[in-house]
Amino acid sequence: MSITDQLLAALVDYGLPLLFAVITISSVGVPFPVSLTLVAAGSFAKQGEMNLLPVLVAGSLAAIIGDQIGYGLSRWAGRPLVVRISRRMGGSHKIKEAEALSKKWGGPGIFFSRWLVTQLGPWINVTSGIAGYPWRRFILWDVLGEVLWVFLYVMLGYIFSDRVQYISEILGNLAWAVLPLILAFILGWKLFRYFRPAASV
């Protein structure tokens, strides 16, 4: 039995506490199949094994808390500690990708990394902390993105409860297909804001 299968089996036995722990730890940066876990939780809610509303609330709170831990540690511990940890975990290249995304897109980058490009989410938390991105803005974009992510994945599992693995694979492929469109939209919006004052003058 794979680790993913063991995790899903344990989710039935331990319910919300395990869901909360897995999502929190994953949001800090430990690699877990968290998207599949959310889809499975929605499926279990449909089957009566879990309750839908507590799953949505616990999942959202866990993701937000995990993000704040990553942001806080990187902001107050600084770059040297983050670089040391990322090298041990093999994530130094992800730090660079996330840093570039943070500098380019700011708040929208945080938002889209919560639910669309979820692989970069924990690293965006770290780079936002290192760069001293304002916490109030960070938590605003973070809450919006994480609540959307949890709701989207849990409800997909709830609606398509008999095709959990299939839905998870589709979502993984869809993220990379939609990403260029999202980036193009953000770029267009930034260009519009840049040229609008010149046009009005």
LINSULLIN-V410024 format. One line per field, one symbol per residue. psi: psi as a letter, one per 40 degrees, with the letter a starting at -180 (. if undefined). A space follows every 50 residues. Layout:
psi: ???
//
This chain:
psi: hidddddddddddebdddddddddddddehhigdddddddddddddeedi hddddddddddddddddddddddddddiddddddddddefeddddddddd ddddebddddddededgddeddddddddddefhhdddddddddddddddd dddddddddfeefdddddddddddddddddddddddddddddddeddddd .
//
